[in-house]
């Protein structure tokens, strides 16, 4: 009775007074009362939904219908029909604010997932854009206006639509034993042929149980899109990827759309982008790729997990002919077991041993008595072609003590999966990257390196570096997927989908 009388009282006030009073009374019912109040204030507290000439609730509901393509759930923004008119007015605006924020910034804060994520975020919504959409009655444009503008984001939206359709097909696991290759004949071949057709790797489908050249080319394309060696035959790794359902792929696409919403301010200027799952580095200038290089990232072995962290920072200097001050964890895990077998390992690798700043002879130490909790020494590797950091190190501040660097182990770049480091990022084209950053010629760089002196060169202007984790992306107009190398997608999925993934 009291609530009914209060509502009757509100209705007798002007619309502006009613809205202002209702914002106070129903504050606890709103998910974002401050921003909801701010929007009403910007619009002089006028009624937005439930008055004459107001926004059409149908337009808002239409907006919600396609949200699943963005990886957002309609029910997170829907308003119950059977609520008091004034409360419904506020709830609709509140949900509009909530949706706008999620489109503009992302549903989850990346800092809750990644410790090293220090990319500055805009503190609030572009309220002026939202106000203009509301005043102009252009609610149906909201998703387009507030979503990321990048081509990559909208490419993934189209793939979201495609994989939504694909998820309607039954996706039974292909059961192929052994290796299936060119020239083989088997009922499994026709199943493979149809699957590659559905995925777009085979242009047309005609039933056949013969593994022909057309099928081999389609399989190679599939392998390329999934970061596998392009063998053109079915092995266990390829079969595993083929059996991942469209629904799982759709979740992966939605996770990566969320990651793009975190990067609204990261698409202009000169910058370095490392994508961990694809083992690649890009030096970008606005939308142009200046250098593309293979990289080696941190290990993902269950028994020896050393992930490369996702982070944002800025390259401030380059070190030529760097010394390597071996981190204690690497000294104990990797070097100590080899020294216990043969102390000459240290001399071969030009590694010196120090205790409290004093150099010691490796032969004077009882290495067999040392271990993880008993290792008081500092190991330093001298500059040179043997140095684990190669000839160049790219320095940027971060809490993980990781950096980009050259490497003497060039042969590892021939591998498709390159998760071999202890967290740092080894760059195949380290010299080209240094030349571009410093503005030096190849001859100038080689002259400086040949001096064999350790030298750090500070940059006049730091270059932003983004170490990212995209497991779905476009390449030459095709969708590519990569392994969730460190399980980060699983963590993001738990926050984003609430266990749906």
C-alpha positions as a printed Julia matrix, in Angstrom:
501×3 Matrix{Float64}:
  0.0     0.0     0.0
  2.82    2.38    0.95
  4.69    1.66   -2.31
  1.55    2.23   -4.36
  0.91    5.57   -2.64
  4.52    6.61   -3.25
  4.27    5.78   -6.96
  1.02    7.75   -7.16
  2.82   10.66   -5.5
  5.65   10.47   -8.05
  3.26   10.42  -10.97
  1.76   13.73   -9.8
  5.17   15.4   -10.01
  6.77   16.68  -13.19
  8.69   14.06  -15.17
 12.02   15.62  -14.15
 11.11   15.66  -10.46
  9.78   12.11  -10.67
 13.02   10.87  -12.23
 15.18   12.62   -9.63
 13.19   11.22   -6.72
 13.02    7.75   -8.26
 16.81    7.7    -8.71
 17.14    8.07   -4.94
 14.41    5.6    -4.02
 15.48    2.85   -6.43
 19.24    3.35   -6.18
 19.81   -0.11   -4.69
 17.97   -1.72   -7.62
 20.44   -0.37  -10.19
 23.7    -2.04  -11.21
 25.37    1.3   -11.98
 23.45    4.08  -10.2
 26.18    6.73  -10.6
 26.42    6.52  -14.4
 22.65    6.13  -14.7
 22.21    9.33  -12.72
 24.9    11.05  -14.83
 23.07   10.25  -18.09
 19.75   11.51  -16.76
 21.44   14.67  -15.5
 23.03   15.25  -18.94
 19.53   14.95  -20.43
 17.9    17.26  -17.84
 16.22   14.33  -16.1
 13.78   13.8   -18.9
 11.87   10.56  -19.19
 13.66    8.3   -21.67
 11.44    5.24  -22.11
  7.96    5.42  -20.61
  6.72    8.83  -21.76
  5.41   10.15  -25.06
  8.1    10.63  -27.74
 10.49    8.47  -25.71
 12.94    5.81  -26.85
 11.27    2.68  -28.17
 11.67   -0.26  -25.81
 11.38   -2.44  -28.92
 14.59   -0.87  -30.26
 16.41   -1.84  -27.08
 15.07   -5.38  -27.27
 16.15   -5.59  -30.91
 19.6    -4.44  -29.81
 19.78   -7.31  -27.34
 18.8    -9.97  -29.88
 22.17   -9.97  -31.68
 24.41   -9.53  -28.64
 25.37  -13.2   -28.63
 27.51  -12.53  -31.72
 29.63  -10.25  -29.5
 29.91  -12.9   -26.81
 27.51  -11.01  -24.55
 24.42  -12.58  -22.99
 21.01  -11.0   -23.58
 19.8   -11.91  -20.1
 22.49   -9.73  -18.5
 20.73   -6.62  -19.87
 17.06   -7.61  -20.09
 14.44   -5.96  -17.87
 11.44   -7.77  -16.44
  8.15   -6.66  -17.95
  6.07   -6.75  -14.77
  7.69   -3.95  -12.78
  6.48   -0.5   -11.77
  6.67    2.01  -14.65
  9.17    4.33  -12.95
 11.4     1.46  -11.87
 11.21    0.05  -15.39
 12.24    3.46  -16.74
 15.35    3.48  -14.55
 16.18   -0.19  -15.11
 16.11    0.22  -18.89
 18.52    3.15  -18.67
 20.68    1.29  -16.17
 20.91   -1.74  -18.48
 21.67    0.54  -21.42
 24.58    2.0   -19.42
 25.75   -1.49  -18.45
 25.69   -2.69  -22.06
 27.47    0.45  -23.25
 30.22   -0.02  -20.69
 30.72   -3.68  -21.62
 30.91   -2.85  -25.33
 33.33    0.0   -24.73
 35.61   -1.43  -22.04
 34.85   -5.16  -21.88
 32.85   -7.19  -19.4
 35.82   -8.03  -17.2
 38.8    -5.99  -16.08
 41.98   -7.52  -17.59
 43.91   -6.49  -14.48
 41.93   -9.11  -12.56
 43.39  -11.79  -14.85
 46.83  -10.47  -15.8
 49.1    -8.94  -13.17
 51.22   -7.14  -15.76
 48.31   -5.46  -17.56
 49.02   -1.77  -17.02
 47.51   -0.38  -20.22
 45.71    2.83  -19.18
 41.94    2.63  -19.55
 39.59    5.49  -20.09
 37.94    6.03  -16.74
 34.44    6.31  -18.05
 32.06    5.94  -20.93
 32.06    8.41  -23.83
 28.94    9.96  -22.29
 28.63   12.53  -25.07
 28.34    9.76  -27.68
 25.74    7.97  -25.59
 23.82   11.2   -25.0
 23.75   11.95  -28.74
 22.47    8.45  -29.54
 19.7     8.8   -26.98
 18.73   12.34  -27.98
 18.7    11.39  -31.65
 16.66    8.24  -31.05
 19.45    6.24  -32.73
 19.52    3.42  -30.24
 19.96    0.76  -32.92
 23.39    2.28  -33.74
 24.71    1.85  -30.19
 26.54   -1.45  -30.73
 28.28   -0.17  -33.87
 29.26    3.16  -32.28
 30.58    1.84  -28.95
 32.25   -1.41  -30.07
 35.94   -1.37  -31.1
 36.46    0.05  -34.58
 39.24   -2.35  -35.56
 38.75   -4.51  -38.65
 39.9    -7.5   -36.6
 36.99   -7.11  -34.17
 34.39   -7.0   -36.92
 36.06   -9.88  -38.75
 35.58  -11.96  -35.6
 31.94  -10.82  -35.41
 31.36  -12.3   -38.88
 33.1   -15.5   -37.79
 30.89  -15.57  -34.71
 27.86  -15.61  -37.0
 29.39  -18.35  -39.16
 30.3   -20.58  -36.22
 26.87  -20.02  -34.68
 25.46  -21.6   -37.85
 28.07  -24.38  -37.83
 27.23  -25.23  -34.23
 23.81  -26.39  -35.44
 25.45  -29.35  -37.22
 26.12  -32.6   -35.32
 29.88  -32.73  -34.72
 30.82  -36.3   -33.99
 34.53  -36.97  -33.41
 36.33  -38.34  -36.45
 37.74  -41.74  -35.57
 40.9   -42.18  -37.59
 43.57  -44.62  -36.5
 47.17  -44.1   -37.51
 48.26  -41.69  -40.24
 45.9   -40.95  -43.13
 47.71  -39.65  -46.21
 47.58  -38.98  -49.95
 46.43  -42.03  -51.94
 44.76  -43.79  -49.0
 41.25  -45.17  -49.41
 38.93  -45.38  -46.4
 35.36  -44.5   -45.33
 37.04  -42.03  -42.94
 38.23  -40.01  -45.94
 34.69  -39.02  -46.92
 33.95  -37.89  -43.34
 37.14  -35.82  -43.41
 36.18  -34.39  -46.79
 32.77  -33.24  -45.54
 34.23  -31.73  -42.37
 36.79  -29.68  -44.29
 33.99  -28.53  -46.59
 31.93  -27.32  -43.62
 34.95  -25.47  -42.25
 35.58  -23.74  -45.59
 38.92  -25.37  -46.33
 37.49  -27.52  -49.14
 35.67  -25.44  -51.74
 33.12  -28.06  -52.82
 31.97  -31.46  -51.64
 31.5   -34.61  -53.7
 31.34  -37.93  -51.8
 34.6   -39.88  -52.17
 36.62  -42.19  -49.93
 39.89  -41.53  -51.8
 42.47  -39.16  -50.28
 43.28  -37.1   -53.39
 45.38  -33.98  -54.01
 42.41  -31.63  -53.65
 41.78  -33.01  -50.17
 45.47  -32.77  -49.31
 45.54  -29.07  -50.24
 42.43  -28.47  -48.12
 44.03  -30.27  -45.19
 47.21  -28.2   -45.52
 45.12  -25.05  -45.4
 43.4   -26.31  -42.26
 46.77  -27.1   -40.69
 48.08  -23.64  -41.56
 45.01  -22.04  -39.96
 45.67  -23.93  -36.75
 49.41  -23.39  -36.45
 50.29  -26.97  -37.34
 53.04  -28.25  -39.59
 51.64  -28.4   -43.14
 52.22  -32.1   -43.74
 49.04  -32.69  -45.7
 48.24  -35.88  -43.81
 46.24  -36.7   -40.69
 48.29  -37.12  -37.52
 47.19  -36.97  -33.88
 47.6   -33.19  -33.56
 45.58  -32.49  -36.71
 42.87  -34.93  -35.64
 42.62  -33.22  -32.26
 42.0   -29.84  -33.94
 39.49  -31.32  -36.41
 37.46  -32.72  -33.54
 37.08  -29.43  -31.69
 33.41  -28.55  -32.08
 32.1   -25.29  -33.6
 30.57  -24.49  -30.21
 34.03  -24.6   -28.6
 35.43  -22.5   -31.44
 32.57  -20.03  -30.95
 33.51  -19.63  -27.29
 37.11  -19.0   -28.35
 35.97  -16.3   -30.78
 33.9   -14.66  -28.03
 36.86  -14.7   -25.64
 38.99  -12.95  -28.22
 36.32  -10.33  -28.9
 36.51   -9.49  -25.2
 40.3    -9.1   -25.47
 39.82   -6.61  -28.31
 37.54   -4.54  -26.09
 40.47   -4.15  -23.69
 42.64   -2.64  -26.44
 40.65    0.39  -27.51
 43.7     2.71  -27.28
 46.27    0.31  -28.73
 45.83    0.63  -32.49
 47.83    3.7   -33.48
 51.44    4.83  -33.7
 54.63    2.8   -33.73
 54.34   -0.19  -31.41
 55.54   -3.74  -30.88
 52.94   -6.47  -30.61
 53.8    -9.99  -29.5
 51.1   -12.63  -29.8
 52.08  -15.49  -27.52
 49.87  -18.31  -28.92
 50.96  -17.71  -32.53
 54.66  -17.25  -31.6
 54.87  -13.99  -33.56
 56.07  -10.42  -33.18
 54.93   -7.44  -35.23
 56.45   -3.99  -35.39
 53.52   -1.8   -36.44
 53.15    1.8   -37.62
 49.43    2.56  -37.33
 47.86   -0.19  -39.51
 51.04   -1.07  -41.42
 53.22   -4.07  -40.55
 56.88   -2.98  -40.73
 58.45   -6.19  -39.41
 56.94   -9.61  -38.78
 59.11  -12.1   -36.92
 58.87  -15.53  -35.36
 59.44  -15.62  -31.62
 60.07  -18.21  -28.93
 58.01  -17.87  -25.75
 57.86  -19.47  -22.3
 57.38  -23.18  -21.73
 53.97  -24.69  -21.09
 55.07  -28.1   -19.84
 53.01  -29.31  -16.88
 56.14  -30.36  -15.03
 58.06  -27.2   -15.98
 55.61  -24.33  -16.43
 57.36  -21.03  -17.29
 54.79  -18.86  -19.11
 55.52  -15.6   -20.86
 53.38  -13.0   -19.07
 50.71  -10.93  -20.8
 51.73   -7.31  -20.27
 51.91   -3.75  -21.51
 55.05   -1.64  -21.23
 57.42    0.43  -23.38
 60.85   -0.37  -24.83
 63.18    2.28  -23.38
 66.62    1.04  -24.45
 68.58   -1.6   -26.35
 71.69   -3.35  -25.06
 74.28   -4.56  -27.57
 76.5    -7.49  -26.56
 74.6    -7.97  -23.29
 75.84   -9.89  -20.29
 73.39  -12.4   -18.92
 72.86  -12.26  -15.19
 71.33  -15.7   -14.8
 68.14  -15.68  -12.68
 68.45  -17.96   -9.67
 65.57  -20.18  -10.79
 67.29  -20.85  -14.14
 70.66  -21.32  -12.45
 69.23  -24.0   -10.17
 66.83  -25.74  -12.57
 68.79  -25.65  -15.82
 72.47  -24.98  -15.22
 73.24  -26.68  -11.89
 72.33  -30.23  -13.07
 74.71  -29.82  -16.04
 77.5   -28.46  -13.83
 77.1   -31.39  -11.45
 77.79  -33.69  -14.39
 80.72  -31.67  -15.73
 82.02  -28.4   -14.3
 83.58  -27.59  -17.68
 80.06  -26.67  -18.83
 80.59  -23.26  -17.19
 83.85  -22.62  -19.03
 82.39  -23.78  -22.34
 79.47  -21.36  -21.99
 81.71  -18.52  -20.65
 79.78  -18.4   -17.37
 81.54  -16.82  -14.4
 80.7   -17.5   -10.75
 80.45  -14.81   -8.06
 79.82  -14.86   -4.32
 79.1   -11.53   -2.6
 80.63   -9.74   -5.59
 83.85  -11.76   -5.57
 84.63  -14.06   -8.5
 85.35  -17.69   -7.61
 86.9   -20.56   -9.51
 84.25  -23.11  -10.49
 86.66  -25.87   -9.39
 86.68  -24.52   -5.82
 82.97  -25.17   -5.3
 81.29  -28.39   -4.17
 78.49  -28.28   -6.72
 76.97  -31.59   -5.63
 76.11  -30.09   -2.24
 74.04  -27.31   -3.8
 70.32  -27.2    -4.54
 67.25  -24.99   -4.83
 67.38  -23.87   -1.19
 71.14  -23.76   -1.01
 72.55  -21.75   -3.9
 74.33  -18.55   -2.76
 76.14  -17.84   -6.04
 75.53  -15.43   -8.91
 76.18  -16.69  -12.43
 77.1   -14.22  -15.17
 77.52  -15.16  -18.83
 79.98  -13.04  -20.78
 78.93  -11.29  -24.03
 79.57  -13.1   -27.28
 78.04  -15.49  -29.81
 77.58  -18.07  -27.04
 75.48  -15.74  -24.85
 71.9   -16.92  -24.24
 70.64  -13.41  -25.02
 72.46  -13.31  -28.34
 73.8    -9.94  -29.43
 70.82   -7.68  -28.61
 68.46   -7.21  -25.69
 65.39   -4.93  -25.82
 64.69   -3.49  -22.37
 61.3    -2.5   -20.98
 60.2    -2.14  -17.33
 57.98   -4.91  -15.99
 57.52   -6.81  -12.72
 58.49  -10.16  -14.27
 62.08   -9.36  -15.33
 61.39  -10.43  -18.91
 62.57   -8.84  -22.14
 62.91   -9.36  -25.87
 66.26  -10.65  -27.01
 68.31  -12.27  -29.74
 69.37  -15.92  -29.41
 72.2   -18.16  -30.64
 69.75  -21.08  -31.01
 68.34  -20.07  -34.39
 67.42  -23.64  -35.31
 64.48  -23.55  -32.88
 62.66  -21.08  -35.12
 62.09  -23.9   -37.62
 59.59  -25.46  -35.21
 55.89  -24.59  -35.52
 55.3   -24.65  -31.76
 57.99  -22.54  -30.08
 57.44  -22.65  -26.31
 61.0   -23.22  -25.1
 62.07  -20.19  -23.04
 61.87  -19.41  -19.33
 59.46  -16.54  -19.97
 61.53  -14.1   -22.02
 60.79  -13.63  -25.72
 63.47  -14.66  -28.23
 63.18  -12.81  -31.54
 64.28  -14.35  -34.84
 64.66  -10.97  -36.57
 66.28   -9.23  -33.62
 68.78   -7.35  -35.79
 66.12   -6.08  -38.21
 64.03   -4.94  -35.23
 67.02   -3.12  -33.71
 67.85   -1.43  -37.03
 64.29   -0.16  -37.42
 64.04    1.07  -33.83
 67.45    2.78  -33.84
 67.29    4.01  -37.43
 70.63    2.33  -38.15
 71.86    0.61  -41.28
 72.9    -3.04  -41.2
 76.53   -1.97  -41.53
 76.28    0.44  -38.58
 74.71   -2.22  -36.36
 77.31   -4.83  -37.27
 80.14   -2.36  -36.63
 78.83   -1.64  -33.14
 78.32   -5.32  -32.34
 81.8    -6.23  -33.63
 83.37   -3.97  -30.98
 82.41   -6.7   -28.48
 81.59   -4.01  -25.91
 78.44   -4.09  -23.8
 76.61   -0.89  -24.63
 73.11    0.31  -23.74
 71.47    2.83  -26.07
 68.53    4.77  -24.65
 65.71    5.66  -27.02
 64.57    9.25  -27.36
 61.0     8.03  -27.28
 59.85    4.76  -25.78
 58.05    2.34  -28.04
 54.9     0.75  -26.6
 55.02   -3.03  -26.38
 51.96   -5.23  -26.02
 52.49   -8.88  -25.15
 49.08  -10.32  -25.94
 47.23  -13.62  -26.0
 44.98  -13.94  -29.06
 43.9   -17.5   -29.82
 41.58  -16.51  -32.69
 42.55  -13.96  -35.34
 42.47  -13.23  -39.07
 45.26  -13.9   -41.51
 44.82  -13.23  -45.24
 41.06  -13.2   -44.81
 40.93  -16.57  -43.02
 40.12  -17.36  -39.4
 43.08  -18.81  -37.49
 42.93  -20.62  -34.15
 45.77  -21.38  -31.75
 46.23  -23.55  -28.69
 45.36  -22.08  -25.3
 49.03  -22.46  -24.43
 48.92  -21.46  -20.76
 45.25  -21.94  -19.91
 44.62  -18.18  -19.86
 41.49  -18.57  -22.01
 40.07  -20.97  -19.46
 40.56  -18.35  -16.73
 39.01  -15.58  -18.83
 36.16  -17.9   -19.81
 35.29  -18.59  -16.18
 34.88  -14.85  -15.6
 33.2   -14.11  -18.92
 30.83  -17.04  -19.22
 30.42  -18.02  -15.58
 31.37  -21.61  -16.24
 29.58  -21.8   -19.62
 32.85  -22.48  -21.44
